[in-house]
Amino acid sequence: MKKNTTLATAVAVSLTLIGSTLCQAQEVSKKQQQFEKLDADKNGSLSLEEYTSKVKTPERTEAFTARDTDKNGSLTLQEFSTPPAKSAAE
């Protein structure tokens, strides 16, 4: 009986981990699709102009600056996919 319980627990944990991984993969895919739509010149990075092409607000520009962690003036998919850190004021 103990072996069956242990096996059932192991299967449940495995299925939970697989489900979590699939959800993460779907989220990455969604972000990648958004990124590719914005990447007008298809160079694999987003300029400020590309990032703000759909929504031009000061908040959008601030989000770009916050995401541009290497401060090179463009966003990689990794930077685009990572939410900007909250400021101390928030």
C-alpha positions in Angstrom: 0.0 0.0 0.0 2.8 2.4 0.9 4.5 1.8 -2.5 1.2 2.6 -4.3 0.8 5.9 -2.3 4.4 6.8 -3.1 4.0 6.0 -6.7 0.7 8.0 -6.9 2.4 11.0 -5.3 5.4 10.8 -7.7 3.0 10.7 -10.6 1.0 13.6 -9.3 4.2 15.7 -8.8 5.5 14.8 -12.2 2.2 15.8 -13.9 2.2 19.1 -12.0 5.7 19.9 -13.1 4.9 19.0 -16.7 1.8 21.2 -16.6 3.8 24.1 -15.2 6.5 23.7 -17.9 3.9 23.7 -20.6 2.3 26.9 -19.2 5.7 28.6 -19.1 6.4 27.5 -22.7 3.1 28.9 -23.8 3.9 32.2 -22.1 7.3 32.4 -23.8 5.7 31.6 -27.1 3.2 34.4 -26.6 5.9 36.9 -25.7 8.0 35.7 -28.7 5.0 36.3 -31.0 4.5 39.8 -29.6 8.2 40.5 -29.9 8.3 39.4 -33.5 5.3 41.5 -34.4 7.0 44.6 -33.0 10.4 43.8 -34.6 9.7 45.7 -37.8 13.2 45.3 -39.3 13.4 41.6 -38.2 16.9 42.1 -36.7 16.1 40.3 -33.5 16.0 43.3 -31.2 13.5 46.1 -30.6 14.4 49.7 -30.8 12.5 52.3 -28.8 10.7 53.3 -32.0 9.6 49.7 -32.6 8.6 49.2 -28.9 6.5 52.3 -28.9 5.1 51.9 -32.4 1.7 50.8 -31.2 1.4 52.8 -27.9 3.3 56.1 -27.5 3.1 57.1 -23.9 5.7 58.3 -21.4 4.9 55.1 -19.4 5.7 52.9 -22.4 9.0 54.8 -22.9 9.8 54.3 -19.2 9.0 50.6 -19.5 11.4 50.3 -22.4 14.2 52.0 -20.4 13.5 49.8 -17.4 13.6 46.6 -19.5 16.8 47.6 -21.3 19.0 46.2 -18.6 22.3 46.4 -20.6 21.4 50.0 -21.6 22.3 49.5 -25.3 19.2 51.2 -26.6 17.5 48.0 -27.8 15.6 45.1 -26.2 16.4 41.4 -26.8 13.7 38.8 -26.5 15.0 38.1 -23.0 14.7 41.7 -21.9 11.3 42.1 -23.5 10.0 39.0 -21.8 11.2 40.0 -18.3 8.9 42.5 -16.5 10.7 45.6 -15.5 11.6 45.9 -11.8 9.2 48.0 -9.7 10.6 51.3 -8.7 10.9 52.3 -5.0 8.1 54.8 -5.6 5.7 52.0 -6.6 
